[in-house]
Structure formats: C-alpha cells, structure tokens
C-alpha cells in the first residue's frame, strides 16, 4: 500500500451550519426528513459502580505511603529490619501460578 500524500486532511467546513446544527446534528432519513441524532448511553452494573467508586477514591490516595517508607528506613537504620524469606517465596510461587493460569487462557505455552 502506498500513501501518496502525507498532509493532514482538511477540516470539514462548518461555516454554512447554524449553531443549533453544530450542537445538535440531524441524521437524514429517507424522503429528506431529518431526525435528531440519538445519544449513546451507558449503564453500569452494581459491581461496575463499586469499581468506579473505588477507582475515584484511589485517585486521592498518595502514590507513596510516607509512613511506611519512614518505618522501613527506621528499621534499616536500627538494624531491626528482617527479610521474611518464606513470605517472599510464597508470593513468588503465587505469581508464577497466576501467570501460568493466564498463559493457558491466551493459548501460549507456559
């Protein structure tokens, strides 16, 4: 395929349209009649509304948990921070199992 011209397409002229026609475009029907374009609507399920509310609340949370960072810094400085190897191993195994499950569903060999 070859694209002969790389310039953007000119914008359609709206000079001949009234403000009402620009704000509320009409769809032409057979016989020259016109019908105001219908608006699309979306309805969320209860779960969708809960997800939306949670996402909106998450937007207000700080990206960095300053209290936790300070706690870990203090533990490192005092020499009291302890790595929990068992917890790390369990999380690694769980993540591997989840990845394998996803790969099976998208037809990729694990």
NUMI-793432 format. One record per residue (C-alpha): x, y, z. Coordinates in Angstrom, 1 decimal, always signed. Layout:
REM residues N
REC       c1       c2       c3
REC        X        Y        Z
...
***
This chain:
REM residues 110
REC       c1       c2       c3
REC     +0.0     +0.0     +0.0
REC     +1.3     +3.4     -0.8
REC     +0.2     +6.7     +0.7
REC     +0.9     +9.4     -1.9
REC     +0.3    +12.4     +0.3
REC     +1.3    +13.0     +4.0
REC     -0.5    +16.2     +4.6
REC     -3.5    +16.1     +7.0
REC     -7.0    +16.1     +5.6
REC     -8.7    +19.5     +5.6
REC    -11.2    +20.0     +8.3
REC    -14.8    +20.0     +7.1
REC    -16.2    +23.5     +6.8
REC    -18.9    +24.4     +9.4
REC    -19.3    +27.9     +8.1
REC    -22.7    +27.1     +6.5
REC    -24.1    +25.4     +9.6
REC    -26.1    +27.2    +12.3
REC    -25.0    +26.9    +16.0
REC    -28.0    +24.6    +16.5
REC    -26.9    +22.3    +13.7
REC    -23.4    +22.1    +15.1
REC    -24.6    +21.4    +18.6
REC    -27.4    +19.0    +17.6
REC    -26.6    +17.4    +14.3
REC    -29.5    +15.8    +12.5
REC    -29.5    +12.4    +10.7
REC    -31.1    +12.5     +7.3
REC    -33.8     +9.8     +6.8
REC    -35.4     +8.6     +3.5
REC    -37.5    +11.2     +1.9
REC    -35.5    +14.2     +3.0
REC    -36.8    +14.0     +6.6
REC    -34.3    +14.5     +9.4
REC    -34.1    +13.1    +12.9
REC    -32.0    +14.4    +15.7
REC    -29.1    +12.1    +16.4
REC    -29.6     +9.9    +19.4
REC    -27.1     +9.9    +22.2
REC    -25.4     +6.8    +23.3
REC    -25.9     +5.8    +26.9
REC    -24.0     +3.6    +29.3
REC    -25.4     +1.8    +32.4
REC    -23.1     +0.3    +34.9
REC    -23.9     -2.8    +36.9
REC    -23.7     -2.6    +40.7
REC    -20.2     -4.1    +40.5
REC    -19.2     -1.6    +37.9
REC    -20.5     +1.3    +40.1
REC    -18.5     -0.1    +43.0
REC    -15.4     -0.3    +40.8
REC    -15.9     +3.2    +39.6
REC    -16.2     +4.5    +43.2
REC    -13.1     +2.6    +44.3
REC    -11.1     +4.0    +41.3
REC    -12.2     +7.5    +42.2
REC    -11.2     +7.0    +45.8
REC     -7.8     +5.6    +44.8
REC     -7.2     +8.7    +42.8
REC     -7.0    +10.7    +46.1
REC     -4.6     +8.3    +47.8
REC     -0.9     +9.3    +47.9
REC     +1.3     +7.4    +45.5
REC     +3.9     +6.9    +48.1
REC     +3.0     +5.8    +51.6
REC     +5.2     +8.1    +53.6
REC     +4.5     +6.5    +56.9
REC     +5.6     +3.1    +55.6
REC     +8.7     +4.4    +54.0
REC     +9.7     +6.2    +57.2
REC     +9.0     +3.0    +59.2
REC    +11.2     +0.9    +56.9
REC    +14.0     +3.5    +56.9
REC    +14.0     +3.5    +60.7
REC    +14.1     -0.3    +60.8
REC    +17.1     -0.3    +58.4
REC    +19.0     +2.3    +60.4
REC    +18.4     +0.4    +63.6
REC    +19.2     -2.9    +62.1
REC    +15.8     -4.4    +63.1
REC    +14.5     -4.9    +59.5
REC    +14.2     -8.6    +58.8
REC    +13.6    -10.2    +55.4
REC    +10.8    -12.7    +55.5
REC    +12.0    -15.3    +53.1
REC     +9.0    -17.6    +53.5
REC     +6.7    -14.7    +52.6
REC     +8.8    -13.8    +49.5
REC     +8.8    -17.4    +48.4
REC     +5.1    -17.8    +48.8
REC     +4.4    -14.6    +46.8
REC     +6.8    -15.7    +44.0
REC     +5.0    -19.1    +43.7
REC     +1.6    -17.5    +43.7
REC     +2.6    -15.1    +41.0
REC     +4.0    -17.9    +38.9
REC     +0.8    -19.9    +39.3
REC     -1.3    -16.8    +38.3
REC     +0.9    -16.2    +35.2
REC     +0.6    -19.9    +34.2
REC     -3.2    -19.7    +34.5
REC     -3.3    -16.5    +32.3
REC     -1.0    -18.1    +29.7
REC     -3.2    -21.1    +29.4
REC     -6.2    -18.9    +28.7
REC     -4.5    -17.0    +26.0
REC     -3.1    -20.1    +24.3
REC     +0.6    -19.5    +25.0
REC     +2.7    -22.4    +26.2
REC     +3.8    -21.9    +29.8
***
